[in-house]
């Protein structure tokens, strides 16, 4: 424990300037010791500093450091309200920047989206973002999900690169926020549609096989609980992503990928809506989903 406290003190002194993963003065063993305590740090200032020090690990190729430690720690602290507004804002700004940067290795951007999902959740639970900051988050998240073209998923040595699913998780947390207006809701739907249409995964004949469709479904399901979009608007949106056997592209590999991906989205959406106790939600969206699952032609 003495070594652990020395490490945390080093992070506190050097802060973000001491970039790298593990953070300056740390070792895997010391982080594992802290992990065993469920990331409990009594000293608030030390906790804030370590949270910022762990950000560089989110793009690390080692899945234990990236996913098992850095993301787990940040998730635990945000879920329990242990990060103050200043730290949360630095996490937000740093991960928005990471979302925009090239990422050949394919780890940093998906994990930036996943951490931003937790940032969005903190704002939903206890609002702290300004309207402009919240709208920026929606816009950046939508731009990211719309343009994800790295469809690598799980690797037994390198862990997860799950860009579509993590982008969808960020959209889920945003979709649950009552502060979002109709414009922001439509941005979320446009981003989801981009992944399900011929401009997304299907453009490269990629078939979703890591649960992406179900993750993309979640924000749509919760947006349909809101009243801003009516049944006609939902029908138009579902129609914009639908594909029928009469479409010539249905007989191409890209068309088959698009139909597969659409079904992987529509089937869990249909099940969720069918089991929903919200009659208004079902009336808004279920008829259009049924129609898309039973195309004419």
C-alpha positions as CSV (number, residue, x, y, z in Angstrom):
1,X,0.0,0.0,0.0
2,X,2.9,2.4,0.7
3,X,4.1,1.9,-2.9
4,X,0.6,2.6,-4.2
5,X,0.4,5.9,-2.2
6,X,3.9,6.9,-3.5
7,X,2.7,6.2,-7.1
8,X,-0.5,8.3,-6.6
9,X,1.5,11.1,-5.1
10,X,3.8,11.1,-8.2
11,X,0.8,11.3,-10.5
12,X,-0.6,14.2,-8.4
13,X,2.7,16.1,-8.7
14,X,3.3,15.5,-12.4
15,X,-0.3,15.5,-13.6
16,X,-1.0,15.3,-17.3
17,X,2.5,16.4,-18.3
18,X,3.7,13.0,-17.3
19,X,2.0,11.3,-20.3
20,X,2.2,7.6,-20.9
21,X,0.7,4.3,-19.9
22,X,1.0,3.2,-17.2
23,X,1.1,6.8,-15.8
24,X,4.4,8.1,-14.6
25,X,5.6,6.3,-11.4
26,X,3.1,3.5,-11.9
27,X,3.6,-0.2,-12.6
28,X,1.1,-2.9,-13.6
29,X,1.4,-4.4,-10.1
30,X,0.6,-1.1,-8.4
31,X,-2.4,-0.6,-10.6
32,X,-3.5,-4.1,-9.9
33,X,-3.3,-3.4,-6.2
34,X,-5.5,-0.4,-6.6
35,X,-7.9,-2.5,-8.8
36,X,-8.2,-5.0,-6.0
37,X,-9.6,-2.3,-3.8
38,X,-12.2,-1.5,-6.5
39,X,-10.4,1.8,-7.2
40,X,-11.0,3.2,-3.8
41,X,-8.9,6.3,-3.1
42,X,-9.8,8.3,0.0
43,X,-7.8,11.4,-1.0
44,X,-10.0,13.3,-3.5
45,X,-7.2,15.3,-5.1
46,X,-5.2,12.1,-5.7
47,X,-8.2,10.4,-7.3
48,X,-8.7,13.3,-9.7
49,X,-5.1,13.3,-10.7
50,X,-5.0,9.6,-11.3
51,X,-8.1,9.7,-13.4
52,X,-6.4,12.2,-15.7
53,X,-3.2,10.2,-15.7
54,X,-5.1,7.1,-16.9
55,X,-6.4,8.7,-20.0
56,X,-3.4,7.8,-22.1
57,X,-4.1,4.2,-21.4
58,X,-7.3,4.3,-23.3
59,X,-5.4,3.9,-26.6
60,X,-2.9,1.3,-25.3
61,X,-2.6,-1.9,-27.3
62,X,-2.6,-3.9,-24.0
63,X,-6.2,-4.8,-23.2
64,X,-5.5,-5.2,-19.5
65,X,-4.2,-1.7,-19.2
66,X,-6.8,-0.2,-21.7
67,X,-10.0,-2.0,-20.8
68,X,-9.4,-3.8,-17.6
69,X,-7.8,-0.9,-15.8
70,X,-8.1,2.5,-17.4
71,X,-11.7,2.2,-18.6
72,X,-12.7,0.2,-15.5
73,X,-11.3,2.8,-13.2
74,X,-12.8,5.8,-15.0
75,X,-16.2,4.0,-15.2
76,X,-16.1,3.2,-11.5
77,X,-15.3,6.8,-10.5
78,X,-17.9,8.3,-12.8
79,X,-20.6,5.9,-11.9
80,X,-20.1,6.6,-8.2
81,X,-19.8,10.4,-8.6
82,X,-16.1,10.5,-7.5
83,X,-14.9,12.8,-10.3
84,X,-15.4,16.5,-9.9
85,X,-16.7,18.9,-12.6
86,X,-13.2,20.1,-13.5
87,X,-11.9,16.6,-14.0
88,X,-15.0,15.5,-15.9
89,X,-14.6,18.5,-18.2
90,X,-10.9,17.6,-18.9
91,X,-12.0,14.0,-19.6
92,X,-14.7,15.3,-22.0
93,X,-12.4,17.6,-23.9
94,X,-9.5,15.1,-24.2
95,X,-11.8,12.3,-25.4
96,X,-13.6,14.5,-27.9
97,X,-10.1,15.3,-29.3
98,X,-9.3,11.6,-29.4
99,X,-12.5,11.0,-31.3
100,X,-11.3,13.3,-34.1
101,X,-7.8,12.0,-34.4
102,X,-6.5,9.3,-36.8
103,X,-6.3,5.9,-35.1
104,X,-4.5,3.3,-37.2
105,X,-4.3,0.8,-34.3
106,X,-8.0,1.2,-33.8
107,X,-8.2,1.4,-30.0
108,X,-8.2,5.1,-29.0
109,X,-11.3,6.2,-30.8
110,X,-13.7,3.4,-29.7
111,X,-12.6,3.8,-26.1
112,X,-12.9,7.5,-26.3
113,X,-16.5,6.9,-27.4
114,X,-17.1,4.5,-24.5
115,X,-15.6,7.0,-21.9
116,X,-17.7,9.8,-23.4
117,X,-20.8,7.6,-22.9
118,X,-20.0,7.7,-19.2
119,X,-19.4,11.4,-19.3
120,X,-22.8,11.8,-21.0
121,X,-24.4,9.6,-18.3
122,X,-23.0,11.9,-15.5
123,X,-24.6,14.8,-17.2
124,X,-27.9,12.9,-17.6
125,X,-27.9,12.0,-13.9
126,X,-26.9,15.4,-12.6
127,X,-26.7,18.0,-15.4
128,X,-23.4,19.9,-15.5
129,X,-22.8,20.5,-19.2
130,X,-23.9,23.8,-20.8
131,X,-26.4,23.5,-23.7
132,X,-23.6,24.3,-26.1
133,X,-21.3,21.6,-24.7
134,X,-24.1,19.0,-24.7
135,X,-25.0,19.9,-28.3
136,X,-21.3,19.6,-29.3
137,X,-21.2,16.2,-27.7
138,X,-24.2,15.0,-29.7
139,X,-22.7,16.5,-32.9
140,X,-19.3,14.9,-32.4
141,X,-20.8,11.6,-31.4
142,X,-23.0,11.6,-34.5
143,X,-20.1,12.4,-36.8
144,X,-18.1,9.6,-35.3
145,X,-20.7,6.9,-35.5
146,X,-21.7,8.0,-39.0
147,X,-18.1,7.6,-40.2
148,X,-16.8,4.5,-38.4
149,X,-15.3,2.3,-41.0
150,X,-13.0,0.2,-38.8
151,X,-15.1,-2.9,-38.2
152,X,-12.5,-4.9,-36.3
153,X,-14.1,-6.5,-33.2
154,X,-12.6,-8.9,-30.7
155,X,-9.1,-10.3,-30.9
156,X,-8.0,-12.9,-28.3
157,X,-4.6,-11.1,-27.8
158,X,-5.5,-7.5,-28.3
159,X,-9.1,-7.4,-26.9
160,X,-11.9,-5.2,-28.3
161,X,-12.0,-2.7,-31.1
162,X,-15.7,-2.1,-31.1
163,X,-16.2,1.2,-32.8
164,X,-19.8,0.8,-34.0
165,X,-21.0,-0.7,-30.7
166,X,-19.1,1.9,-28.5
167,X,-20.5,4.7,-30.7
168,X,-24.0,3.3,-30.2
169,X,-23.4,3.2,-26.4
170,X,-22.6,6.9,-26.5
171,X,-25.8,7.5,-28.5
172,X,-27.7,5.5,-25.9
173,X,-26.7,7.7,-23.0
174,X,-27.4,10.8,-25.0
175,X,-30.8,9.5,-26.1
176,X,-31.8,9.1,-22.5
177,X,-31.1,12.7,-21.7
178,X,-34.3,14.7,-21.4
179,X,-32.5,17.9,-22.3
180,X,-32.0,16.8,-25.9
181,X,-34.3,18.6,-28.4
182,X,-35.7,17.2,-31.6
183,X,-32.8,18.4,-33.7
184,X,-30.3,16.4,-31.6
185,X,-32.5,13.4,-31.6
186,X,-32.6,13.5,-35.4
187,X,-28.8,13.7,-35.5
188,X,-28.6,10.5,-33.4
189,X,-31.0,8.8,-35.8
190,X,-29.0,10.0,-38.9
191,X,-25.9,8.5,-37.4
192,X,-27.5,5.1,-36.7
193,X,-29.0,5.2,-40.2
194,X,-25.6,5.8,-41.7
195,X,-24.3,2.6,-40.3
196,X,-27.3,0.6,-41.5
197,X,-27.4,2.1,-45.0
198,X,-25.3,1.6,-48.1
199,X,-22.9,4.2,-47.0
200,X,-22.0,2.4,-43.8
201,X,-20.8,-1.2,-43.2
202,X,-22.7,-2.5,-46.2
203,X,-20.6,-0.3,-48.5
204,X,-17.7,-2.6,-47.8
205,X,-19.9,-5.7,-47.7
206,X,-19.2,-6.0,-44.0
207,X,-21.6,-8.2,-42.0
208,X,-22.2,-7.3,-38.4
209,X,-21.2,-10.2,-36.2
210,X,-20.2,-8.7,-32.8
211,X,-23.7,-7.6,-31.7
212,X,-23.5,-4.2,-33.4
213,X,-27.2,-4.3,-34.5
214,X,-28.5,-4.8,-31.0
215,X,-26.3,-1.9,-29.7
216,X,-27.5,0.4,-32.5
217,X,-31.1,-0.6,-31.6
218,X,-30.9,0.7,-28.0
219,X,-30.8,4.5,-28.6
220,X,-33.6,4.2,-31.2
221,X,-35.8,2.2,-28.8
222,X,-35.4,4.9,-26.1
223,X,-35.9,7.8,-28.5
224,X,-39.2,6.2,-29.5
225,X,-40.3,6.6,-25.9
226,X,-40.2,10.4,-26.4
227,X,-43.0,12.4,-28.0
228,X,-41.0,14.7,-30.3
229,X,-41.1,12.4,-33.3
230,X,-44.5,11.1,-34.4
231,X,-45.5,7.9,-36.2
232,X,-45.2,9.4,-39.7
233,X,-41.7,10.6,-38.9
234,X,-40.7,7.2,-37.6
235,X,-42.2,5.5,-40.7
236,X,-40.1,7.8,-42.9
237,X,-37.0,7.1,-41.0
238,X,-37.4,3.3,-41.1
239,X,-38.2,3.6,-44.8
240,X,-35.0,5.4,-45.4
241,X,-32.9,2.4,-44.2
242,X,-35.1,-0.4,-45.5
243,X,-34.2,-2.6,-48.4
244,X,-36.5,-5.0,-50.4
245,X,-35.8,-8.0,-52.6
246,X,-36.9,-5.9,-55.5
247,X,-33.8,-3.7,-55.0
248,X,-31.1,-4.8,-57.5
249,X,-28.4,-4.4,-54.8
250,X,-30.1,-7.1,-52.8
251,X,-28.4,-9.6,-55.2
252,X,-25.0,-8.2,-54.5
253,X,-22.7,-9.0,-51.6
254,X,-23.0,-5.4,-50.3
255,X,-26.8,-5.7,-50.6
256,X,-26.8,-8.9,-48.6
257,X,-24.6,-7.3,-46.0
258,X,-27.0,-4.4,-45.7
259,X,-30.0,-6.7,-45.4
260,X,-28.2,-8.8,-42.8
261,X,-27.2,-5.7,-40.8
262,X,-30.6,-4.2,-41.0
263,X,-32.2,-7.4,-39.7
264,X,-29.7,-7.6,-36.8
265,X,-31.0,-4.2,-35.9
266,X,-34.7,-4.6,-36.6
267,X,-35.3,-8.0,-34.9
268,X,-34.2,-6.9,-31.5
269,X,-36.0,-3.6,-32.0
270,X,-39.2,-5.5,-32.8
271,X,-38.8,-7.8,-29.8
272,X,-38.1,-4.8,-27.5
273,X,-41.1,-2.9,-28.8
274,X,-43.4,-6.0,-28.6
275,X,-42.5,-6.4,-24.9
276,X,-42.7,-2.7,-24.1
277,X,-45.5,-1.6,-21.8
278,X,-45.4,1.9,-23.3
279,X,-48.4,1.9,-25.7
280,X,-47.5,5.3,-27.2
281,X,-44.0,4.1,-28.0
282,X,-45.3,1.0,-29.7
283,X,-47.8,3.0,-31.8
284,X,-45.1,5.3,-33.0
285,X,-42.6,2.8,-34.2
286,X,-43.9,-0.8,-34.2
287,X,-46.0,-0.7,-37.4
288,X,-43.0,0.7,-39.4
289,X,-40.7,-2.0,-38.0
290,X,-43.2,-4.8,-38.9
291,X,-43.4,-3.4,-42.4
292,X,-39.6,-3.3,-42.8
293,X,-39.3,-6.9,-41.6
294,X,-41.9,-8.1,-44.1
295,X,-41.0,-6.2,-47.3
296,X,-43.2,-6.5,-50.4
297,X,-41.8,-7.8,-53.6
